[in-house]
């Protein structure tokens, strides 16, 4: 019987706080005030968006200049299906725009009725967001503009009231993940509270979780082997930083656990014992939650510690 390979939507999200140097601080604060700033490089070019170090000489650069909110499209690509978090909810063009007074191009969205309305060399203008906070999204998008007059650059000291000194970057990736045939079998076995691996037909090692191929020999694996449920702590670490959306009090221990019959250690949380009593060689067993598809944590079995020689190859 052929098992249907699993797949599911997956989101990887990591918002992080970033401090800004003087150049980026001026650039983002300027956007809040509807001012676009660039920086003059050693060779005289105006770079927009600005950078803090010269791309040719690597010298620090601070000579800020104001450029126009109008510019010319240098290249573009049509986005027929906007995704979550993109500048516009309707189809739009991604464009590189060389603003008047700048020598490099800025990437942003162009609001256009269709791809036939977009072309290299077309004139565009910044459409400012109604509410601005000091971020690249203060430029809501670009829109077509009939102006053909290029504005001159103007020196700017980069100083505004209430300078933006830091931002929170919302990094997020949405995609559909499929674990493949081997891990589908592994996950389905966990639903029955069984842990299975696969044996390499060449070196005879048993890998858990299975990957469908031996990483040492490079050959496909298919022979399924049930391992555990007991195992041995090979190495571990003490976690002292509380993770968001994880209801576990710190400190706690995550360990590599070599399950009986396996040749590759997997990781799991250790519970049922004070964190400072966890040790290499500790014998543990899985604790399954009601309705859970995988062990919630591992706890000591009460057996004597394993001898180092029995698990040294799994470190």
N, C-alpha and C positions, 0 to 999 in steps of 0.2 A: 504494500500500500504506500502510495506517495503522500508525504506530508506537505500540506500547503505551507509555503515559506511565509513567515510573518513579515508584516510591515506596519509602521505606525508613524504619525507625525511627531517630530522632535523639535524642541526649541532650546537653543543654547543662548543664554542671556547673561551678560556681565556688565552692569553699569559701573563705571568707575569715575572717580574725581580726578581731574587734571588741573594743576596749577599752570598759570600762563606767564610767560616772560613778557618784557616790555613791548615787544613788537606785536605778538599775538594779542596781548591785552588791548593795545591801541586799535588793532584791526577789528576785533569783535565789539569793542565799545563804540567804535566809529559806525559799525553797521546798525547798532542800536539808535544812533543819532542820524541815520540816513547819509552817512559819509563813507565812501570807499577809499581805503588807504592802501598804498603799495609801499615798497621800499626800494631805494636806489642801490644797485649793485656797484661794485668797483669799476666795471666797464661801462657804467652809465645807464644800463638797462633798468627799467622799472618793472619790478616783479610783483604780480598780483595773482593769487594771494601772496602776502609778504612772507619772507623767511627770515630767520634770525642770523643765519650765517651764509656768506657768499657761496653760491654753488660752484664757483670756479676757484677762488682763492681760499675758501673756508674761513675767511676773516669775519669777525662779528660786524654786522651792519645795522645801523639805527636811523639812517637818513630817510624819514618818512615823507611821502608825498601823497596828495589827494588826486585821485583820477576821477573821470566822469562816470555817471551811472548809465551811460550809453556805450555801445560797442558793436563789434562785428563778429558774426559766427565764423569760426575757422573750420569746424567739423561738427558732425552731429550724427545721432542714431535715434531712430523712432522707438519709443517704448509703448507697445500696444496694450500691455496689461500691467498697469501700475500695481505695486505690492504695498503691503502695510508699511507705513512710515515714510513713504516717498513723498516728494513735494506736492504732487497733484493726484487727485483721485480719478481723473479722466485721463485717457491716453495723451502723452506729451512727448516731446523730444528732449533727449539729453544733448546738451550743446557745450562746446568749448567756446567761450566768448572772450575776445581780446578787447577789454574796455579801452575807450579812448584815453590815450596817455600812457597805457601799459604796453609792455613788450612780451608778456606771457599771457596765457589764457586761463580763465576761471571756469570750472565745471559747474553747471547748474541745469535746472529744468527750463524749458521754453514752452509756454502755453500757446499752442497752435491748433487750428481745427483739424489738421491732418498732415501726413508726411508730404503731400504735394505743396503745402504752404511753407515748407522749410527748405532752405538751400544755403550752401556755403557762400559767405559774403553778405548775407542779409543783415540789416541793421536791427538791433534790439535795444531794449531799455529795461532797467531793473524795475520790478514791481515789488514795492516794499510791503512787508507784512503789517497788518493793522496793529498788532501788538508785538513789540520787540523787546528782547531781553539781553541781547549781546551774544548772538549765536549766528552761524551761517544761515539758519532758517529765518533770520530777519529779512533776508532776501527771499520773498515768497517764491519767486520765479522770475524769468525774463519774459517779455512780451514783444511782439513786433513793433518797430519804430521807424517812422519815415525820415527821421533826421539823418542828414548826411554830413553834418558839420562835426568835426572832431574837436573836443575841448582841450585846452592846454592844462598841463599838470600844475599843481600849486603846492608849495612847501607847506607842511603841516607839522606841528610840534607833537601830535599824538596825544595831547592832553584833553580830557573831558572831565566833567563832574561824575563822581561815583564810578570810577574805573572798574571794569570787569576783570577780576584777578584769577578766576577759576571757573571751570565748567564741569558738568557731569555728562560724560559721553555714554549714551545708551547703545552699547554694542549688543546686537541680537541677530541670530541666524535661525531661520525657519526652514526645515526641510523634512522629507520623508525618509525614514531610515529602515532598511531591511537587513536583518542580521545574517541572512544566508541560510543554507540548508543545515549546516552543522550546529549553529547556535539556535536555530529554530527548534531542533531536537532537544538541545540542552534546556531551553526555556520551557518547552512543553513537559519535560521530565520534572522540572522544579515544581510545576503545578501538582504533581503527584508526590512531592516531597522526596524526590530522588535526584541525585547528582550524578551526571554522566559525562564522561570524556570520550576521546577517540584515540585509538592506538595507531602509531605509525607502523606500517608494514615493513619498514626497513630497520629503524633503530629500536623499535618496540616500545618507545616511550609513550606514556599516556598523558594527553594534554587536556587540562580543564581550566577554563572553558575551552571547548574545541573550536578550531578555526577552519577546519576543512582541509588543512594541509599541515605537514610537519615543517616548522620553521628552520629546523636543522638540515633535514634531508631534501626538502623541497618537493616531496611527493604527496599525493592526495591521501587523506585518511578517511576511512569509512567504518572500521570495526568499532562498535560502541562498547564502552566499558563502564560499569557502574562503580563509583568510588565512594569513599567515606562510609558512613556519615562523619566519623571521627577524623581528627587531623592534629597536626602539630604546628605550633607557632614557630616560624623560622626567624622572622624579624618583625619589628613593630615600631610605631611612633606614637607619642602622646600628643593629642590635639588640645591646644589651649585657647583657640579662637573659635567662638561660636559662629556657626554658619547660619545664614538667613534661611528661613523655612525648614530648619532642621531642629526638631524639639528634643535635643539631647543636651544635658548639662555638661559643661566642661569642668575639668579635663576628662577626656575619654581616650580610648586606645583603638587605633586601627592597626591591623597586623596582616602579614602575609602568612597564609595557612596552607601547609602541604597536606591535603586530604589523603587518607590511607589509600594506596593504590594509584596515586597520581604522581607524575614527574614534574609538574609545574604548580607552583604555589599561586593561589588566588587570594584576594584581599577581603577582609571582613572586620566588622567591629567586634571587640571583645567586651562582654558584659558579665555580670554575676561575680565580679572580683574587683577589689580596689585597683585603680589604674597603676599604682606603684608596686603591685604584686605580679603584674604580667611579666613574663620572661620568655626567653628563647627556650624551646623544648616543651613548653606548657601544652598538655593534651587538652583539646577542646572538642565540642560537638555543636551542631547547629540548633538554634532555637527558632521555630517557625511561628509566625503570627497567624492568627485565625484568618483564613482566606487569603493569606499572603502567597505570592508566587516565588518568593525567595527567602532565605533565612534572614530574620531581623538582625540577629547577632549570633556570636558563638560564645559558649560558656565552658568553664572547666569541667572535665569529666570526673575528676577525682583520681585518675590514674597517675602513676609515677611519671615524672618528666621523661621525655624521650632522650635517648643518648644522642649527642651531637653528631656522631658518625652516621646516624640513621637519616638525618635530614640536611646534612651539609651540602649535598648536591642541589638542594632546592632553594638555597639562599639567593 
